[in-house]
Amino acid sequence: MTNQPSPGRPSIPPAAAGAATEPDATHSTGQLSTEQRATAQHPTEQRPAAPAPGTPWRRLPATWAGAVSRGLAQVLARPLGPHQTAVVRIGFAFTWLCFLLREWPYRHELYGPGGPWSWDMARQFIGTNDAFTLLMWSHGRGWFEAVYALALVSSALLMVGWRTRTMSVLFMVGVLSLQNRSILMGDGGDNVIHLVSLYLVLTRCGAVWSLDARRRARAAATTPGARAYEGPGEPGRDLTGLVLWAVLGLALATVTLLGQLSTGWALVFWGLWAAHALWWAAVRHARDRGGPTEAVTVLDTLANLAHNGALLVIMVEVCLIYATAGWYKVQGSRWQDGTALFYPMNLDYFSPWPALSDALGSSGLMVMVITYGTVIVQVAFPFTLFNRRVKNVLLVVMMVEHAAIAVVLGLPFFSLAMIAADAVFLPTGFLRGLGARVGRGTRRLFPHRAPAVLPGPRSGDTGADAGTDTGAGTNGDPSTGTGANPDANPDPNADGDTDTRTRPDNGGAEASGATVPGTVGFRP
C-alpha cells in the first residue's frame, strides 16, 4: 500500500524520509533537523570532495601540477638542446683556435714570461685572487710552449668532438691558463669564452655532430644490439679512453703532490676524474648484467640535470650580456642623440677598411638608424624569448650586426664569440636541417664505400631490437650521428619539430651516457 501525504502535512522525499527513521532524539519529537531540512529542499546538491591526502600538489591547480611534473620529467629524463649545445661547442672552440693561430707570432709578448705583463707581476696579482693558470707553475720558455700547444690541440679536438668529456676539461684549462696569465690582453669576447669554457665542462656537448657520435653510430651498426660500444673491436673495451683517463689521473696526482693546485681546484679536478671512473664502472656493471641498473639510472639523471642546468646558465648569461649592454647604452648621451657609432668608425684602430668606414660615417641617417637600432635590439631581445617568431627575427638581426662589427670595426673574434653564444637560441628544426644539408654535401665531397656485409642479429635478439636506436641521424643518416628516435619527447626549442633522443656522451673511462644492449638509452 502506497503512503499518501496527509492534508496539511509537507511531503518528505524518500531520502529525507529514510533519514527521519534513524533513531535520534530530534526525530523522536517529529521535527526535522536543519541539515535534513536543507537536504529535503535540495536533494541533488552534494558537498565538494575533500582533497586526497598525501598529494604534494593538492594546493596547486591541476594545470600547474601537470606543468611542473612535465617540466621535471623533461629536465631529468634527457639532455635538452643537443644540437644547440653542439653549435656552442663548435663555435667557441673554433673561435679560440683561430685566435691562438692568429696570435702565434706574438704569443710571447701576449702571454710569455718575457711579455710586458711580466711573470713576477702576474704572480703577485694572482696571489690576491687565486686564479687558476698553468703558466704560474714555471717561468721557463719550454713550459710556456707546452701550455700554448695544449690550448691549440684541445681546441681543435673539442671542435671536431673527439673525447668531448676530456677535451672540454682541457679546453677550460687552456683558456684559463692563458687568459688569467695576462688579464689586460682580453676584450669582451674573451670574457665570454672564459665563462662558456667553464659551463661546457658540465654539458653533454658531444651527443651530436662529433666524432664521438660517429664512433657510437658505427659501433651500433657493426654490432647489432650493442649500443654501449665505444668503438670497433671487442665489445665494451675502450682502450683509448682507459689510457687517457689513467694518464690524466697520473698527471693530476703528480701536481697535487707537488702542491701546485689550490684546495678548491684540486677538489674540482679530482671530482671530475672520479665521476668519469664511477660512470665507467656503472656502465660496465650494467653491461655485464644485461640491462640498466639503478646506479646507471641515477648517474644518467644527475648528468642530465647538470647538462640542462649549464645550458640554462648559458642562455641566462647571453640575456644578461645584451640587457646590461643595452641599458648602459641608454644612459649615454651619444647613444641618446644617435651619434655613438660615428666615433669608433673614425678611429684608426677600429677602421681596417677606411673607405667603408668613411662611407658609413658620412651618412647621418645611417649612423642614427644603426645607433638606435642597436640599442633597441639589445634591450628588447631578452623579452622576445616569450615569442618564438620575434625571437628568431631579432636573432638574425643580432648575428648580422656582429658580422658587420667583424668587418667594419675589425673585431672578428669578439663577433665570432657572440655569434656562437647567440646560436644557443637557434631553433632545433633549423639546426637539424642544416646538419642534414652539411652531411649530404660532405658525402658528395668525400664519398665512401658502404660495407658489403653487415653481421646479422645475434641469437636471442629480436628483429625489432636489433634494428632500433642505431645512432643514425636524420632520415637514417649515420653521418650526422643524432641518434634519431621517432618516439622521443619533443624539444621545447624545436619550433614544432620533434627532437631526437640523443644518446649521451662517450663512455669508457670518460663520464658519458653510453647505453646498454637491449635498451634505448638509460632513462629514469
C-alpha positions as CSV (number, residue, x, y, z in Angstrom):
1,M,0.0,0.0,0.0
2,T,1.4,3.4,-1.0
3,N,1.7,6.0,1.6
4,Q,0.0,9.2,0.6
5,P,0.8,12.5,2.3
6,S,-2.0,13.7,4.6
7,P,-3.6,17.1,4.0
8,G,-1.8,19.9,5.8
9,R,1.5,17.9,6.2
10,P,4.5,18.6,4.0
11,S,5.7,16.0,1.6
12,I,9.1,14.5,2.5
13,P,11.3,13.0,-0.2
14,P,12.3,9.3,0.2
15,A,15.9,10.2,1.2
16,A,14.7,12.5,3.9
17,A,12.0,10.1,5.0
18,G,14.6,7.4,5.3
19,A,16.8,9.7,7.3
20,A,13.9,10.6,9.5
21,T,13.5,7.0,10.6
22,E,17.0,7.0,12.2
23,P,16.9,6.7,15.9
24,D,17.6,10.2,17.1
25,A,16.3,12.5,19.8
26,T,15.3,15.2,17.3
27,H,13.4,12.8,15.1
28,S,11.5,11.3,18.0
29,T,9.8,14.6,18.5
30,G,8.6,14.6,14.9
31,Q,10.8,17.6,13.9
32,L,13.5,17.7,11.1
33,S,17.0,18.9,11.8
34,T,18.4,21.9,9.9
35,E,20.7,19.6,7.8
36,Q,17.8,17.3,7.0
37,R,15.6,20.2,6.1
38,A,18.3,21.5,3.7
39,T,18.6,18.1,2.1
40,A,14.9,17.9,1.7
41,Q,14.8,21.2,-0.1
42,H,17.8,20.4,-2.4
43,P,18.0,16.7,-2.7
44,T,20.5,16.7,-5.7
45,E,23.1,19.1,-4.1
46,Q,26.4,17.4,-2.9
47,R,29.3,18.6,-0.9
48,P,32.6,19.1,-2.7
49,A,35.0,16.2,-2.3
50,A,38.0,16.8,0.1
51,P,41.5,16.8,-1.5
52,A,43.2,13.5,-1.5
53,P,45.6,13.2,1.5
54,G,49.3,12.9,0.7
55,T,49.2,14.6,-2.7
56,P,52.2,17.0,-2.9
57,W,50.5,19.4,-5.3
58,R,47.0,19.4,-3.7
59,R,47.2,23.1,-3.0
60,L,48.1,24.0,-6.7
61,P,45.7,24.0,-9.6
62,A,45.7,20.8,-11.6
63,T,47.2,22.5,-14.7
64,W,50.1,23.9,-12.6
65,A,50.8,20.5,-11.1
66,G,50.8,18.9,-14.6
67,A,53.1,21.5,-16.0
68,V,55.6,21.1,-13.1
69,S,55.6,17.3,-13.5
70,R,56.2,17.5,-17.2
71,G,58.9,20.1,-16.7
72,L,60.7,17.9,-14.2
73,A,60.4,14.9,-16.5
74,Q,61.9,16.9,-19.4
75,V,64.8,18.1,-17.3
76,L,65.7,14.8,-15.7
77,A,64.9,12.3,-18.5
78,R,67.2,13.6,-21.2
79,P,69.7,16.3,-22.2
80,L,67.8,19.2,-23.8
81,G,69.1,21.1,-26.8
82,P,71.8,18.7,-28.0
83,H,72.1,20.5,-31.3
84,Q,72.3,23.9,-29.7
85,T,75.0,22.6,-27.3
86,A,76.9,21.2,-30.2
87,V,76.9,24.5,-32.0
88,V,78.1,26.3,-28.9
89,R,80.9,23.7,-28.6
90,I,82.0,24.0,-32.2
91,G,81.6,27.8,-32.3
92,F,83.7,28.6,-29.2
93,A,86.3,26.0,-29.9
94,F,86.7,27.4,-33.4
95,T,86.9,31.0,-32.2
96,W,89.6,30.2,-29.6
97,L,91.6,28.1,-32.1
98,C,91.6,30.8,-34.7
99,F,92.6,33.4,-32.1
100,L,95.5,31.3,-30.9
101,L,96.7,30.7,-34.5
102,R,96.5,34.4,-35.4
103,E,98.4,35.4,-32.3
104,W,101.1,32.6,-32.8
105,P,103.8,35.1,-33.9
106,Y,103.0,37.3,-30.9
107,R,102.3,34.7,-28.3
108,H,105.4,35.5,-26.2
109,E,104.5,39.2,-26.0
110,L,101.0,38.4,-25.0
111,Y,101.3,35.5,-22.6
112,G,105.0,34.6,-22.4
113,P,107.3,35.2,-19.4
114,G,109.1,38.0,-21.2
115,G,106.0,40.0,-22.1
116,P,105.0,43.5,-20.8
117,W,102.9,41.8,-18.1
118,S,105.9,40.0,-16.6
119,W,105.8,36.7,-14.8
120,D,106.5,38.3,-11.4
121,M,103.7,40.9,-11.9
122,A,101.3,38.1,-12.8
123,R,102.4,36.1,-9.8
124,Q,101.8,38.9,-7.4
125,F,98.4,39.7,-8.9
126,I,97.2,36.0,-9.0
127,G,98.3,35.7,-5.3
128,T,95.5,38.1,-4.5
129,N,92.7,36.2,-6.3
130,D,93.9,32.6,-6.5
131,A,93.1,32.4,-10.3
132,F,94.0,29.2,-12.0
133,T,96.7,29.1,-14.6
134,L,99.3,26.5,-15.5
135,L,101.7,29.3,-16.6
136,M,102.4,30.2,-13.0
137,W,103.9,26.8,-12.3
138,S,107.1,27.6,-14.2
139,H,108.5,30.7,-16.0
140,G,110.5,28.6,-18.5
141,R,110.1,29.0,-22.2
142,G,109.6,25.3,-22.8
143,W,106.7,25.1,-20.3
144,F,105.0,28.1,-21.9
145,E,105.2,26.5,-25.4
146,A,103.8,23.2,-23.9
147,V,100.8,25.0,-22.4
148,Y,100.2,27.0,-25.6
149,A,100.3,23.8,-27.6
150,L,97.9,22.2,-25.2
151,A,95.4,25.0,-25.7
152,L,95.7,24.6,-29.5
153,V,95.3,20.9,-29.6
154,S,92.4,20.8,-27.1
155,S,90.6,23.4,-29.0
156,A,90.9,21.5,-32.3
157,L,89.9,18.2,-30.8
158,L,86.9,19.7,-28.9
159,M,85.7,21.4,-32.2
160,V,85.6,18.0,-34.0
161,G,84.2,16.2,-30.9
162,W,86.9,13.7,-30.1
163,R,86.6,12.6,-26.5
164,T,84.5,15.6,-25.7
165,R,84.2,15.0,-22.0
166,T,88.0,15.1,-21.6
167,M,88.6,17.7,-24.2
168,S,86.1,20.1,-22.6
169,V,88.1,20.0,-19.4
170,L,91.4,20.5,-21.2
171,F,89.9,23.3,-23.2
172,M,88.9,25.0,-20.0
173,V,92.4,24.6,-18.6
174,G,93.9,26.1,-21.8
175,V,91.6,29.1,-21.7
176,L,92.0,29.9,-18.1
177,S,95.8,29.4,-18.2
178,L,96.3,31.9,-21.0
179,Q,93.7,34.5,-20.0
180,N,94.5,34.5,-16.3
181,R,98.2,34.9,-17.1
182,S,97.7,38.2,-18.9
183,I,94.3,39.7,-17.8
184,L,94.9,43.0,-19.6
185,M,95.1,41.4,-23.1
186,G,91.4,40.4,-23.4
187,D,88.2,42.1,-24.5
188,G,84.5,41.3,-24.2
189,G,84.7,38.3,-26.5
190,D,87.5,36.8,-24.3
191,N,85.3,37.2,-21.3
192,V,82.5,35.3,-23.0
193,I,84.9,32.5,-24.0
194,H,86.2,32.4,-20.4
195,L,82.7,31.9,-18.9
196,V,81.4,29.4,-21.5
197,S,84.6,27.3,-21.2
198,L,83.5,26.6,-17.6
199,Y,79.9,25.8,-18.5
200,L,80.9,23.4,-21.3
201,V,82.5,21.0,-18.8
202,L,79.1,20.2,-17.4
203,T,77.3,19.7,-20.7
204,R,76.9,16.7,-22.9
205,C,78.2,18.7,-25.9
206,G,79.3,15.7,-28.0
207,A,75.9,14.0,-28.3
208,V,75.6,15.1,-32.0
209,W,77.9,16.4,-34.7
210,S,81.0,14.9,-33.2
211,L,83.5,12.1,-33.8
212,D,82.2,10.5,-30.6
213,A,78.7,10.3,-32.1
214,R,80.1,8.9,-35.3
215,R,82.0,6.3,-33.4
216,R,78.9,5.2,-31.5
217,A,76.9,5.0,-34.7
218,R,79.5,2.9,-36.4
219,A,79.8,0.6,-33.4
220,A,76.0,0.2,-33.2
221,A,75.8,-0.5,-37.0
222,T,78.5,-3.2,-36.9
223,T,77.4,-4.8,-33.7
224,P,73.6,-5.0,-33.5
225,G,72.2,-4.7,-30.0
226,A,75.4,-3.4,-28.5
227,R,74.7,0.2,-28.0
228,A,77.3,0.8,-25.3
229,Y,80.3,0.0,-27.5
230,E,82.7,2.9,-27.8
231,G,84.4,1.8,-31.0
232,P,85.3,-1.2,-33.2
233,G,86.9,-4.2,-31.7
234,E,85.9,-6.2,-28.7
235,P,82.5,-5.0,-27.3
236,G,82.7,-2.8,-24.3
237,R,86.5,-2.3,-24.4
238,D,87.6,1.3,-24.8
239,L,91.4,1.1,-24.6
240,T,91.9,4.7,-25.7
241,G,89.6,6.1,-23.1
242,L,91.2,4.0,-20.3
243,V,94.7,5.1,-21.3
244,L,93.6,8.8,-21.5
245,W,91.9,8.5,-18.1
246,A,94.9,6.9,-16.5
247,V,97.5,9.3,-17.9
248,L,95.5,12.3,-16.8
249,G,95.0,10.8,-13.4
250,L,98.7,10.3,-13.0
251,A,99.4,13.9,-14.1
252,L,96.8,15.1,-11.6
253,A,98.3,13.1,-8.8
254,T,101.8,14.5,-9.6
255,V,100.8,18.2,-9.5
256,T,98.7,17.6,-6.4
257,L,101.6,16.1,-4.5
258,L,103.8,18.9,-5.7
259,G,101.4,21.4,-4.2
260,Q,100.6,23.3,-7.4
261,L,96.9,23.1,-7.0
262,S,94.8,25.0,-4.5
263,T,92.3,23.1,-2.4
264,G,89.3,24.3,-4.5
265,W,90.8,23.4,-7.9
266,A,92.1,20.1,-6.6
267,L,88.5,19.2,-5.5
268,V,87.2,20.2,-8.9
269,F,89.6,18.2,-11.0
270,W,89.6,15.1,-8.7
271,G,85.8,15.2,-8.7
272,L,85.6,15.2,-12.5
273,W,88.2,12.4,-12.7
274,A,86.3,10.3,-10.1
275,A,83.0,10.9,-11.8
276,H,84.4,9.6,-15.1
277,A,85.6,6.5,-13.3
278,L,82.3,6.0,-11.5
279,W,80.3,6.2,-14.7
280,W,82.6,3.7,-16.5
281,A,82.3,1.2,-13.6
282,A,78.5,1.6,-13.5
283,V,78.1,1.1,-17.3
284,R,80.4,-1.9,-17.2
285,H,78.4,-3.5,-14.4
286,A,75.1,-2.8,-16.2
287,R,76.5,-4.3,-19.4
288,D,77.6,-7.5,-17.5
289,R,74.1,-7.8,-16.1
290,G,72.5,-7.3,-19.5
291,G,70.4,-4.2,-18.7
292,P,70.4,-0.8,-16.9
293,T,70.9,-0.7,-13.2
294,E,69.8,1.7,-10.6
295,A,73.3,3.2,-10.3
296,V,73.3,3.9,-14.1
297,T,69.9,5.5,-13.9
298,V,70.8,7.7,-11.0
299,L,74.1,8.8,-12.7
300,D,72.4,9.4,-16.0
301,T,69.7,11.5,-14.3
302,L,72.3,13.6,-12.5
303,A,74.3,14.1,-15.7
304,N,71.1,15.3,-17.5
305,L,70.4,17.7,-14.6
306,A,73.9,19.1,-14.8
307,H,73.7,19.4,-18.6
308,N,70.3,21.2,-18.6
309,G,71.4,23.5,-15.8
310,A,74.5,24.5,-17.6
311,L,72.6,25.1,-20.8
312,L,70.2,27.3,-18.9
313,V,73.1,29.3,-17.4
314,I,74.5,29.9,-20.9
315,M,71.1,31.2,-22.0
316,V,70.8,33.5,-19.0
317,E,74.3,34.7,-19.5
318,V,73.6,35.8,-23.1
319,C,70.4,37.6,-22.0
320,L,72.4,39.4,-19.2
321,I,75.1,40.5,-21.7
322,Y,72.5,42.1,-24.0
323,A,70.4,43.5,-21.3
324,T,73.2,45.2,-19.4
325,A,74.8,46.4,-22.7
326,G,71.6,47.9,-23.9
327,W,70.7,49.7,-20.6
328,Y,74.1,51.1,-20.2
329,K,73.9,52.5,-23.8
330,V,70.6,54.1,-23.0
331,Q,72.3,56.2,-20.3
332,G,75.0,57.5,-22.6
333,S,74.5,60.9,-24.2
334,R,76.0,59.9,-27.5
335,W,73.6,56.9,-27.8
336,Q,70.7,59.2,-26.8
337,D,71.4,61.6,-29.6
338,G,72.1,58.9,-32.2
339,T,75.8,59.7,-32.9
340,A,77.6,56.9,-30.9
341,L,78.5,54.9,-34.0
342,F,80.3,57.8,-35.7
343,Y,83.2,58.0,-33.2
344,P,84.7,54.4,-33.4
345,M,84.5,54.4,-37.2
346,N,86.8,57.4,-37.2
347,L,89.5,55.8,-35.0
348,D,92.3,54.2,-36.9
349,Y,92.3,51.2,-34.5
350,F,88.7,50.4,-35.4
351,S,89.0,51.2,-39.2
352,P,90.6,48.3,-41.0
353,W,88.7,49.4,-44.1
354,P,88.9,53.3,-44.1
355,A,86.9,53.7,-47.3
356,L,84.0,51.6,-45.9
357,S,84.1,53.5,-42.5
358,D,84.0,56.8,-44.3
359,A,81.1,55.7,-46.5
360,L,79.0,54.7,-43.4
361,G,80.1,57.6,-41.3
362,S,79.3,60.2,-43.9
363,S,75.6,59.4,-43.8
364,G,74.0,60.9,-40.7
365,L,70.8,59.0,-41.3
366,M,72.6,55.7,-41.5
367,V,74.6,56.4,-38.3
368,M,71.4,57.3,-36.4
369,V,69.5,54.2,-37.6
370,I,72.3,51.8,-36.7
371,T,72.8,53.5,-33.3
372,Y,69.2,53.5,-32.3
373,G,68.6,50.0,-33.8
374,T,71.5,48.6,-31.8
375,V,70.0,49.8,-28.5
376,I,66.5,48.7,-29.3
377,V,67.6,45.2,-30.3
378,Q,69.8,44.7,-27.3
379,V,67.2,45.9,-24.8
380,A,64.3,44.0,-26.4
381,F,66.0,40.7,-27.0
382,P,65.5,39.1,-23.5
383,F,61.8,39.9,-23.6
384,T,61.3,38.4,-27.1
385,L,62.1,34.9,-25.8
386,F,58.4,34.6,-25.0
387,N,57.6,34.9,-28.7
388,R,59.4,32.4,-30.9
389,R,58.9,34.2,-34.2
390,V,60.0,37.6,-32.9
391,K,63.0,36.0,-31.1
392,N,64.1,34.3,-34.4
393,V,63.9,37.6,-36.3
394,L,65.9,39.5,-33.7
395,L,68.4,36.6,-33.5
396,V,69.1,37.0,-37.2
397,V,69.5,40.8,-36.8
398,M,72.0,40.4,-34.0
399,M,74.1,37.9,-35.9
400,V,74.2,40.1,-38.9
401,E,75.1,43.0,-36.7
402,H,78.0,41.1,-35.2
403,A,79.2,40.0,-38.6
404,A,79.2,43.7,-39.6
405,I,81.2,44.6,-36.5
406,A,83.8,42.0,-37.5
407,V,84.2,43.6,-40.9
408,V,83.7,47.3,-40.3
409,L,85.3,47.6,-36.8
410,G,87.9,44.8,-37.2
411,L,86.8,42.7,-34.2
412,P,86.4,39.3,-35.7
413,F,86.9,37.2,-32.6
414,F,84.6,39.2,-30.5
415,S,82.0,38.8,-33.2
416,L,82.6,35.1,-33.6
417,A,82.2,34.6,-29.8
418,M,79.0,36.5,-29.7
419,I,77.5,34.7,-32.7
420,A,78.4,31.3,-31.1
421,A,76.7,32.5,-27.9
422,D,73.6,33.6,-29.9
423,A,73.4,30.2,-31.5
424,V,72.2,28.7,-28.3
425,F,68.7,30.2,-29.2
426,L,68.6,28.8,-32.7
427,P,65.5,26.5,-33.3
428,T,66.2,22.8,-33.4
429,G,64.4,22.3,-36.7
430,F,66.7,24.7,-38.4
431,L,69.8,23.1,-36.9
432,R,68.7,19.6,-37.9
433,G,68.0,20.7,-41.4
434,L,71.4,22.5,-41.6
435,G,73.1,19.3,-40.3
436,A,71.4,17.2,-42.9
437,R,72.5,19.5,-45.7
438,V,76.1,19.6,-44.5
439,G,76.0,15.8,-44.2
440,R,74.8,15.4,-47.8
441,G,77.5,17.9,-49.0
442,T,80.2,16.1,-47.1
443,R,79.2,12.7,-48.7
444,R,79.4,14.3,-52.1
445,L,82.9,15.7,-51.5
446,F,84.2,12.6,-49.7
447,P,82.3,9.5,-51.0
448,H,82.9,6.3,-49.1
449,R,82.0,2.7,-49.9
450,A,79.5,1.2,-47.6
451,P,80.4,-2.2,-46.0
452,A,79.4,-5.1,-48.2
453,V,78.1,-7.3,-45.5
454,L,76.8,-6.4,-42.1
455,P,76.5,-9.0,-39.3
456,G,73.0,-10.2,-38.6
457,P,71.3,-10.2,-35.3
458,R,72.8,-12.4,-32.6
459,S,70.9,-15.3,-31.1
460,G,68.3,-14.1,-28.7
461,D,68.0,-10.7,-30.3
462,T,64.7,-9.9,-31.9
463,G,64.5,-8.1,-35.2
464,A,62.9,-5.0,-33.7
465,D,65.6,-4.8,-31.0
466,A,68.4,-5.4,-33.4
467,G,67.3,-2.6,-35.7
468,T,66.4,0.2,-33.3
469,D,68.4,3.1,-32.0
470,T,71.4,2.6,-34.2
471,G,72.6,6.1,-33.6
472,A,71.7,7.2,-37.2
473,G,71.0,10.8,-37.8
474,T,68.1,12.5,-39.6
475,N,66.4,10.2,-42.1
476,G,68.7,7.4,-41.1
477,D,71.9,9.3,-42.0
478,P,74.7,7.9,-39.8
479,S,77.0,10.8,-40.7
480,T,75.1,13.3,-38.6
481,G,75.1,11.0,-35.6
482,T,72.0,12.5,-34.0
483,G,70.6,9.2,-32.6
484,A,67.2,9.8,-34.0
485,N,64.2,8.1,-32.4
486,P,60.7,8.8,-33.5
487,D,59.3,8.1,-30.0
488,A,61.4,10.8,-28.4
489,N,59.9,13.6,-26.4
490,P,59.5,17.0,-28.2
491,D,62.1,19.6,-27.6
492,P,60.7,23.0,-26.5
493,N,63.2,24.7,-28.8
494,A,62.1,22.7,-31.8
495,D,59.6,25.2,-33.2
496,G,57.1,22.4,-33.7
497,D,59.6,19.7,-34.7
498,T,60.2,16.6,-32.7
499,D,63.7,16.5,-31.4
500,T,65.8,13.4,-31.4
501,R,66.5,11.3,-28.3
502,T,70.2,11.6,-28.3
503,R,72.5,9.0,-26.7
504,P,74.7,10.7,-24.1
505,D,78.4,11.2,-24.4
506,N,81.1,8.6,-24.8
507,G,81.7,6.2,-22.0
508,G,84.7,4.0,-21.3
509,A,86.9,5.9,-18.9
510,E,85.1,9.1,-19.6
511,A,81.9,10.1,-17.8
512,S,79.4,9.7,-20.5
513,G,76.0,8.3,-21.2
514,A,76.5,5.2,-23.3
515,T,73.7,2.7,-23.4
516,V,73.3,-0.9,-22.6
517,P,72.4,-3.7,-25.1
518,G,68.7,-4.2,-25.3
519,T,67.7,-0.7,-24.2
520,V,67.1,2.6,-25.9
521,G,69.3,4.7,-23.6
522,F,69.2,4.9,-19.9
523,R,66.0,6.7,-18.9
524,P,64.6,7.0,-15.3
